[in-house]
């Protein structure tokens, strides 16, 4: 009679006493042990929101730094996670003087007049610095989720993206859950040979464009050659993308435990679903670096608040309809963030740790409230960067926000001397 296949569950069920099993290769222990021994990858998530926070009820008491601080009302929904995040107070971007650039310089710290003769310039954002080091092994080096909420995610001004490439150009991405789901998980049923032919055609077009630009450049003046240089940079970016696409040809996208989203979601439900998709992107190792510019305007509308998102930010510390609306917005955002932390903690890694243990989540804005740019609201969570958590950290006035970004980069294993206008790491954020 044919013997049944070896099965660990069968072996345990027929045992008459509880004993520790040896690592039997026939039962698959070698595979599980190898997975558990692999160091888990670091992940970084940056969650940005527009128009700041309610000054009176979001920040902890700056006179009570350390662990024994009282969580303010605006962060009350995060109480059960208090030991797993820290608030950093006193950070700012010294180069940013325009209160209408809420998202534009949050992750860069750049000087908008940093390039002589240009009315606007930016530099690479911290997420893209991380993506250049952490993104080589994943299908997407980074994922830039954009709320598509007009000016609603950042204040006003040009360039609403959180993510900026090495040339200081904004990076776009999925604007809603449907687009995000398709980018990450939709299957390409095109035959592999046809996919390869399609890539080859796109590469051929780029080669032709490069050759034509080279011939043109020989006849241009200095100013036009500078513009052509930017064109070359764009071609190089596309070539890098094509090379990455070629690497993943024939590799099926993961199939998540999530039904394809229906179009039309807005506000709190949209953010909740984007958080779920964000967590799935990390869980499936589709990417290790994510930014998400959240839709504050539609969130406010979904709460039944009649005060417009921009208007409520100008309450100037006076109690009334604007401040009440601002406080309700903060509570809703904190509740959604608590849900994301729950989700990250629920995912078990092969070594028994959680996804939260290897992820760093930054939650904040370049704007404190109204158009105030000092003391940027900054919350950091997760154990991926070896940070000191559970504390109210108050830094010296004038400490660059880029010091926090440098701290996160180094804690995530990215060895850089500096970032932006950083002057060093935030010592109080480094776990001793």
C-alpha positions in Angstrom: 0.0 0.0 0.0 1.3 3.5 -0.9 2.5 5.4 2.2 0.9 8.8 2.8 3.2 11.8 2.3 5.1 13.0 5.3 3.1 15.7 7.0 4.0 17.6 10.1 0.4 18.0 11.3 -0.1 14.2 11.0 3.0 13.5 13.0 1.9 15.9 15.8 -1.6 14.4 15.9 -0.4 10.9 16.4 2.1 11.7 19.2 1.1 10.6 22.7 3.1 13.3 24.4 4.2 16.8 23.8 7.8 16.9 22.6 9.9 19.3 20.6 10.3 18.2 17.0 13.7 18.1 15.4 14.3 20.2 12.3 13.3 17.5 9.8 14.2 18.6 6.2 11.5 16.2 4.8 8.9 18.3 6.7 10.0 21.6 5.2 12.0 22.9 8.2 15.0 23.9 6.1 12.8 26.2 4.0 11.2 27.9 7.0 14.5 28.1 8.9 16.2 29.8 5.9 13.4 32.3 5.6 13.5 33.1 9.3 17.3 33.6 9.3 17.1 36.2 6.5 17.4 39.8 7.8 14.1 41.5 7.2 14.2 44.5 4.8 13.8 48.0 6.1 10.7 50.0 5.0 10.0 53.7 5.1 6.5 55.4 4.8 5.9 59.1 4.7 2.3 60.3 5.3 1.8 64.0 4.6 -1.3 66.1 5.1 -2.2 69.7 4.3 -3.0 72.8 6.4 -1.3 71.6 9.6 -2.9 70.7 12.9 -4.8 72.3 15.7 -2.1 74.0 17.6 -3.8 73.9 21.1 -4.8 70.2 21.0 -2.3 68.3 18.8 1.1 69.0 20.4 2.0 67.6 23.9 3.2 70.0 26.6 6.7 71.1 25.5 7.6 71.6 29.2 7.1 67.8 29.8 9.5 66.0 27.5 10.3 62.3 27.9 8.0 59.3 28.4 5.7 60.6 31.1 3.9 63.1 28.9 0.1 63.3 28.5 -1.2 62.5 25.1 -3.1 65.5 23.8 -6.7 65.3 22.7 -5.9 65.5 19.0 -3.9 62.3 19.3 -6.1 60.5 21.8 -7.1 57.7 19.3 -3.4 56.6 19.3 -3.3 56.0 23.0 -2.9 52.2 22.7 0.1 52.7 20.4 1.7 55.4 22.6 4.8 53.3 23.4 5.4 52.8 19.7 5.7 56.4 18.4 7.4 59.6 19.4 6.5 63.2 18.8 9.3 65.5 17.8 8.7 69.2 18.5 10.7 72.2 17.3 11.8 71.1 13.8 11.5 73.5 10.8 12.8 74.2 7.3 14.8 77.4 7.5 14.7 77.9 3.7 10.9 77.7 3.4 9.2 81.1 3.9 6.1 80.5 1.8 3.1 79.1 3.7 1.6 78.0 0.5 4.1 75.2 -0.1 2.9 72.7 2.5 3.9 69.5 0.6 6.4 70.8 -1.8 9.4 71.1 0.5 8.4 68.9 3.4 10.6 66.0 2.4 13.4 68.0 0.7 14.1 71.1 2.9 15.2 72.9 -0.3 15.5 76.6 -1.0 13.0 77.5 -3.7 15.4 80.2 -4.9 18.5 78.0 -4.7 19.2 78.1 -8.4 20.3 81.5 -9.6 18.0 82.9 -12.3 15.2 80.5 -11.6 11.9 81.4 -9.8 11.5 78.0 -8.4 13.7 75.0 -7.7 13.7 71.9 -5.6 16.0 69.0 -4.7 15.6 65.2 -4.2 13.2 64.2 -1.4 14.3 61.9 1.4 12.0 59.1 0.2 13.9 59.1 -3.1 17.2 59.0 -1.3 15.9 55.9 0.5 14.5 54.4 -2.7 17.9 54.6 -4.4 19.3 52.3 -1.7 16.3 50.2 -0.6 14.4 49.8 -3.9 16.7 47.6 -6.0 15.2 44.3 -5.0 11.5 45.3 -5.5 9.3 45.7 -8.5 8.8 49.4 -7.6 11.7 51.3 -6.1 9.1 53.6 -4.5 5.4 54.2 -4.5 4.1 57.8 -4.6 0.4 57.9 -3.7 -1.2 61.2 -4.5 -4.6 62.1 -3.3 -5.5 64.0 -6.5 -7.3 66.5 -4.2 -6.3 69.7 -6.2 -4.7 72.0 -3.7 -6.2 70.0 -0.8 -3.2 67.9 0.1 -0.6 70.6 0.6 -1.8 74.2 0.8 -1.4 76.0 -2.5 1.5 76.6 -4.9 3.1 74.7 -7.7 4.3 71.1 -7.3 1.8 69.3 -5.0 3.8 66.1 -4.9 5.6 64.9 -1.8 8.2 63.1 -3.9 10.9 64.8 -6.0 13.6 63.1 -8.1 17.3 63.8 -8.2 16.7 66.7 -10.6 14.2 68.3 -8.3 11.3 67.3 -10.5 8.0 66.2 -9.0 7.0 62.5 -9.2 3.4 61.5 -9.8 1.6 58.3 -8.9 -1.8 56.7 -8.3 -4.4 59.2 -7.3 -7.0 56.9 -5.8 -7.4 53.4 -4.6 -8.4 52.0 -8.0 -5.3 53.3 -9.7 -3.1 52.1 -6.8 -4.6 48.6 -6.8 -4.1 48.2 -10.5 -0.5 49.5 -10.4 0.4 47.0 -7.7 -1.7 43.9 -8.4 -3.3 43.9 -11.8 -2.2 41.0 -14.0 -0.9 41.6 -17.5 -2.4 38.8 -19.6 -0.4 39.8 -22.7 1.8 36.9 -23.9 5.4 37.2 -22.7 6.8 37.4 -26.2 4.5 40.4 -27.0 5.5 42.1 -23.7 9.2 41.7 -24.7 8.4 43.1 -28.1 6.6 46.1 -26.6 9.6 46.8 -24.4 12.0 46.5 -27.3 9.9 49.0 -29.3 9.9 51.5 -26.5 13.7 51.2 -26.1 14.1 51.7 -29.9 12.0 54.9 -29.7 14.2 56.2 -26.9 17.4 55.3 -28.8 16.1 57.3 -31.8 15.1 60.2 -29.6 18.6 60.3 -28.0 20.3 60.2 -31.4 18.1 63.0 -32.8 18.7 65.1 -29.7 22.5 64.6 -30.0 22.4 65.9 -33.6 20.3 68.8 -32.6 22.5 69.7 -29.7 25.5 70.3 -31.9 23.6 73.3 -33.5 22.2 74.9 -30.3 23.3 77.8 -28.2 24.3 77.6 -24.5 20.8 78.3 -23.1 19.1 75.8 -25.4 21.8 73.1 -24.6 20.9 73.4 -20.9 17.2 72.7 -21.7 18.4 69.8 -23.9 20.4 68.4 -21.0 17.1 68.2 -19.0 15.6 66.3 -21.9 18.5 63.8 -21.8 18.0 63.4 -18.1 14.3 62.5 -18.8 15.4 59.9 -21.4 17.8 58.4 -18.9 15.0 58.1 -16.3 12.8 56.3 -18.8 15.7 54.0 -19.7 16.1 53.1 -16.0 12.4 52.4 -15.8 12.5 50.2 -18.9 15.4 48.2 -17.5 13.4 47.6 -14.3 10.3 46.6 -16.3 12.5 44.1 -18.3 13.8 42.6 -15.1 10.2 41.8 -13.9 8.9 40.5 -17.2 7.1 37.2 -16.7 7.0 37.6 -12.9 3.4 37.5 -11.7 2.2 40.3 -9.5 1.1 39.1 -6.0 -2.6 38.6 -5.6 -3.7 40.3 -2.4 -6.5 39.3 0.0 -8.5 42.4 -1.1 -11.2 42.8 -3.7 -10.6 45.4 -6.4 -11.8 48.7 -5.1 -14.9 50.4 -6.5 -14.4 53.9 -8.0 -15.8 57.0 -6.3 -14.6 56.6 -2.7 -13.7 59.8 -1.0 -12.6 61.2 2.4 -12.2 58.9 5.4 -13.1 55.7 3.4 -10.6 56.5 0.7 -7.8 57.1 3.2 -8.7 53.9 5.0 -8.5 51.9 1.8 -5.3 53.6 0.7 -3.8 52.6 4.0 -4.8 49.0 3.4 -3.3 49.0 -0.1 -0.2 50.7 1.3 0.2 47.9 3.9 -0.3 45.3 1.3 2.4 46.9 -0.9 4.8 46.5 2.0 3.6 43.0 3.0 4.0 41.6 -0.5 7.4 43.4 -0.8 6.2 45.2 -3.9 8.1 48.3 -2.7 9.9 49.4 0.5 9.4 53.1 0.2 6.0 54.9 0.1 4.8 58.4 0.2 1.1 59.3 0.5 -0.3 62.9 0.3 -3.7 62.6 1.9 -6.9 64.3 0.7 -7.7 66.7 3.5 -10.5 68.5 1.7 -12.6 65.4 1.0 -11.9 64.0 4.4 -13.4 67.2 6.0 -16.4 67.0 3.7 -16.9 63.3 4.5 -17.1 64.2 8.2 -20.0 66.6 7.5 -17.9 69.6 8.4 -19.1 72.7 6.6 -16.0 74.8 7.1 -13.6 74.5 4.1 -10.3 72.8 4.9 -8.2 75.9 4.1 -10.5 78.2 5.9 -10.4 76.1 9.1 -6.6 76.4 9.3 -7.0 80.1 9.9 -8.7 79.8 13.3 -5.6 81.6 14.9 -6.1 80.0 18.3 -9.6 81.4 18.8 -12.3 79.0 19.9 -15.2 78.8 17.6 -16.5 77.0 14.5 -13.1 76.9 12.7 -11.2 75.5 15.7 -13.9 72.9 16.4 -13.8 71.8 12.8 -10.0 71.6 13.0 -10.1 69.4 16.1 -12.6 67.1 14.4 -10.3 66.7 11.4 -7.3 65.9 13.7 -9.3 63.2 15.5 -10.4 61.6 12.3 -6.8 61.6 11.0 -5.5 60.0 14.3 -8.2 57.3 14.2 -7.2 56.4 10.6 -3.5 56.4 11.6 -4.3 54.1 14.6 -5.9 51.7 12.1 -2.8 51.6 10.0 -0.6 50.8 13.0 -3.0 48.0 13.9 -2.7 46.6 10.3 1.1 46.8 10.3 1.3 45.1 13.7 -1.0 42.2 12.5 1.3 41.1 9.7 3.8 38.4 10.8 7.2 38.1 9.2 8.9 34.7 8.7 11.0 35.2 11.8 8.0 35.8 14.0 8.4 39.6 14.1 5.8 42.0 12.7 5.8 44.3 9.7 5.7 47.2 12.1 9.0 46.0 13.6 10.8 46.7 10.3 8.9 49.8 9.1 9.3 53.4 10.0 6.2 55.6 9.5 6.5 59.4 9.4 3.3 61.4 9.8 3.3 65.1 9.5 3.4 68.3 7.5 5.6 71.2 6.6 3.0 73.6 8.1 2.1 73.9 11.8 -1.2 75.7 11.5 -2.5 78.3 9.1 0.6 79.4 7.3 3.0 79.0 10.2 6.1 77.1 9.2 7.8 76.7 12.6 7.5 73.5 14.7 6.4 71.3 11.9 4.1 68.6 13.3 6.2 65.4 13.3 5.2 61.9 14.5 7.5 58.9 13.9 6.5 55.4 14.6 7.7 51.8 14.0 10.9 50.0 14.8 12.5 49.9 11.4 15.0 52.6 12.0 16.0 51.9 15.6 14.4 55.0 16.9 13.6 56.0 20.5 9.8 55.6 20.8 7.2 56.4 23.3 8.5 59.9 24.0 7.8 63.6 23.7 11.0 64.9 22.2 11.6 68.6 22.3 14.6 69.8 20.2 16.5 73.1 20.4 14.8 75.9 18.5 16.0 76.2 15.0 16.8 72.4 14.5 16.4 71.5 10.9 13.6 69.1 10.0 16.3 67.5 7.7 18.0 66.4 10.9 15.1 64.0 11.4 15.3 62.8 7.8 19.1 62.1 8.3 18.3 60.2 11.5 15.8 58.0 9.7 18.1 57.4 6.7 21.0 56.3 8.9 18.8 54.2 11.2 17.5 52.4 8.1 21.0 51.4 7.1 21.5 54.2 4.5 25.0 55.7 5.2 24.9 59.3 4.1 26.9 62.2 5.5 24.1 64.7 5.3 20.7 65.4 3.8 19.4 68.8 2.8 20.4 71.4 5.3 20.9 68.9 8.1 23.5 69.7 10.8 23.4 66.2 12.4 21.0 63.6 13.7 18.3 64.3 16.3 20.1 62.8 19.3 16.9 62.4 21.3 15.5 60.3 18.6 18.4 57.8 18.5 17.9 54.8 20.6 20.9 54.3 22.8 
